[in-house]
Structures are given as C-alpha cells and as structure tokens.
C-alpha cells in the first residue's frame, strides 16, 4: 500500500471507518480529501461546523442556557424529574476517577432514563453515566458514504425510523441513526465512550397496544403522557380499592408487613426499595399478565402465588399482592442468609464493620437480585467472589454488590452460567426508580 492510501479498520451500517497510511514527512497530507476520509476527519466533517454544527444541541430535549458564570447549563423542558440529569453529571467525575464501578454513580443513567421523554434517547458510558444530554428522535442530515469510502451524498437524511401516531418509531429505533448519534458523541466527548443507548420507545409502543387499558391508550394518543415517569405514574398514582386515600406507591410502602424475624433495618430498606421493584416489574399495573404467566404488580408466578395461599380469583387484588409479598420477602431474607452461609456472612460483617451496614448495603440488594435471578444463584456468586478475590481488592458498601454482580456475569461456572446482563442491571434499575418515585434524586 503506497503513501496517501487508506485501509478499512471497521465496517458500519453506513460505510467504512478508514485510517490513513500517512507520509512520515507529512502525516496530515490528504486529510481534507472528501472522496475518501479518515475516521477522525469524517467525524469532523459530519459533526463540525461545516456539517451538523449544533445538531446535537438542537436535538436535545433540554434548552441550552447560560449559567451565571457564562458556562452552559440545562433546563428540563418538561420540568419533571428535576435533578436527574444534574445528579448524573455530579457522579460522573467520581466514577471515572476511581476506576471502580460506583453503585451511586451507576444510578445516574437510570435516573435519567426514568425521566426521558417518549421521543428521547440518552447514551451512557461503561459506568452507566450519561454521555451528553438526551437527544430527540428526529431526522439528522449528514453525509452518506459508499463502502469504498467515497461520499455518496453530502446531505443524507438519517431517520430514527417511521413514526407512529404518538410520534415514536413504531418498529424500534434505526441502528443507522443510533450509530450516527454515537459518532457525534465520540467527537464531542473524545474522552468518553458511549457504550449503549437508553430509551423508553419499547415501553411506549407496548403501552399503546394495551387493549385492556383503553384509558391509558387514549391518554397516550392525546399527548397527556409524554415521559417514562408519566407512564409509570398513570398506574402508580391510582387510588387503592378499600384504601382510596393511598396511591399504589403509598400502599406498598405503608401496608406491607414482614415477619418479626426480619431486622428492622431490612424492613425499612425494603419499604423504600419495593416501589421501585413494582415499577420495574409491572409499572404498578395490577392487571398485568406477562407472557410467562406472572401476574399483578409484583408479577408473581402461579406456583409461587399458590404456595403462599393465593387463589386465582384474588391475584389482581392489590391487598393480597402486598400481603403475599411481605411473606415472600420474609422467607427470601432467610434464604439469602442460609444460602450464602454462616462463614461468608461472618466475613462480610467484619468487612462492613457492623451487621446493620451489611444488612442495608449488601443483604437487601442481594434479596432484590434474588427476586429476579434466584437466591441460590445469587448466593453462589457471593461465595465464589469471596473465594476468588483478595480482601484488599474488594470495594466497600454497595459497590461490593456491583463487584459481585460483575463477577457473576463473567463467570460460566455452574448456576452462574445463567446469570446474565439483565440480572446484573436489575438492582440498580430498581434502586433508581425507587428514588425518583420518592423524590429522593
């Protein structure tokens, strides 16, 4: 290959990423050639002043303002979930500098996701911290490239997909459009890698076809529900039959009862977190039945429901769902302790410095994770992690849970082979939703 030529380093859906085999005397020679471009120059062309300029800012769901010190600031166009994006950036530096996954920092991405509008997407980095602001699902005009690197069209319309009657892609977001936005973020934030997008398009499309909830469908079509939090609140704020003075969130918090064997600190933490679990499992839709047959706001499977004395006729009773949940989590507390084992619990108590901190910062997250992945599998992760990790390499507090979860995802041994990314994300998603529902963010 001679000087001035290029080689393909990666194929994308809209063309190749190219790298120049430069001249030692003039390594920058030819970089402005628009026929065949390097990855860096293409990004500059696509996202610089000559191409998109401020397109990402214009696509943002937040208005750009000037702070008192002249620096950019943001204001939510909806006025809801105040502080969600702000908190994301507050934890960003702390997470990146430490090099360790931060439980609190990881909640930042899910707090932002919970407040996303139906037509927005936000990219997060490997620590789940948002990279830039949420971006609107609208067409973007940018160059289109042939596979050989030549510019096919200087003004190509990248579409997020055909929009349905509520203004979102009815068949999902176009991968080509997502790749374009990811490249734009890579140019604007060269020190941050946008790993994956978070959005609520799938949830809104499912809600739009809820034949059993005509009121919800009408509210969506009328534009009365525009963000993910509003989708959850449609059910969460409904009064409870027989306790009309309480919303469903308040009923779960106040009326769930645990057995006396469950420590008070665990009971208090569960009361705080379980509304987030209901939001994750069912969005507080007590009439929901999953494809697998799980039903109600806690999404109990039929066998579990029957084991605790529930009958098919009362499965949609919120009172019975909460009553059985109290018994279930009381048993789950004992299961986690027994499966983890006395020796490991004793070691962890020494590491945390007190039984109370251990219970609140690790046992409760393990219980929540067990609700999704099973207590035996979660306990295996704890024991294998302890056996495989030096004490000085173990993080503190709730960060230890993330370390155990990451270990479980990477492991293929025994039951851990069935512990996937969904199980890994389950707990921080629930904690973030619980905080937003309670106004703690």
Buried (B, 14 or more C-beta within 10 A) or exposed (E): EEEBEBEEEEEBEBBBBBBBEBEEEEEEEBBEBEEBBBBBBBBBBBBEEEBBEEBBBEBBBBEEEEEEEEEEBBEBBBEBBBBBBBBBBBBBEEBBEEEBBBBBBBBBBBBBBBBBBBBBBBBBBEBBBBBBBBBBBBEBBBBBBBEEBEBEEEEBEBBBBEBBEBBBBBEEBBEBBBBBBBBBBBBBBEEBBBBEBBBBBEBBBEBBEBEEBEEBBEBBEEEEBBBBBBBBBBBBEBEBEEBEEBBBBBBBBEBBEBEEEBBEBBBEBBBBBBBBBBBBBBBBBBBBBEEEEBBBBBBBEBEBBEBBEBEEEBBBBBBBBBBBBBBBBBBBBEBBBEBBBEEBBEBBBEBBEEBBBBBBBBBBBBBBBBBBBBBEBBBBBBBBBBEEBEEEEBBEBBBBBBBBBBBBBEBEEEBBEEBEEEBBBBBBBBBBBBBBBBEEB
